Structure formats: C-alpha cells, structure tokens
C-alpha cells in the first residue's frame, strides 16, 4: 500500500531533477549568471524547507484520536440541524458543497482574480 506513493515520489523527483538539468544546460549560455545563481539558491532553500517540514509530517502521523469507539461518518462531525437527510443520502453533501463552490466562484471570481 505504501509502495505506489513512494514510486510516484521518486519518479516525480527524478523527473524534476531531469527537467532542472535540461533547463540549466539549455539556458546557461543565454541567461545571466546572477539569475542562475538566484534560481539555484531559491531551489536549495525550497528543498531545505521541504526537508524541515518532513519532520513535522512524521510527527503528524503519530497522532492518535482520543475519542472512544469506532471512527464515525462525516455527518457525525457536522453540526447540521436536521442532518437526517445527510445520513440517508451522503452524496447530497457533495452536491451541496459543489453548488456552494460554484456560486462562490461566480460571485467572488472577479474580486479574487479568478475571472476577468
């Protein structure tokens, strides 16, 4: 179960490394040295921050729920008045959430820069 994500991570990392290598080879003669140095430095900072965040991820996996009993359903956690409809038709929650997101996009799309 953990093999597929690890393979995807390694494949993605190798593809990104290859892309960076091709970028440097193709554009090292055309771009100024300060730009290549800046990009290399920022890439190193990004890699270091991802490495630092991986420790937090390892600690987050160790969180254990303190609630007694079996894990419930999503409607057990949602304070929806009259949530009987949610228990009988859980797909309706997805439809309502999708509709709310679409309405929010239409109403707020221009203000957040998502639409022109």
Long-range contacts (C-beta under 8 A, 24 or more apart in sequence): none
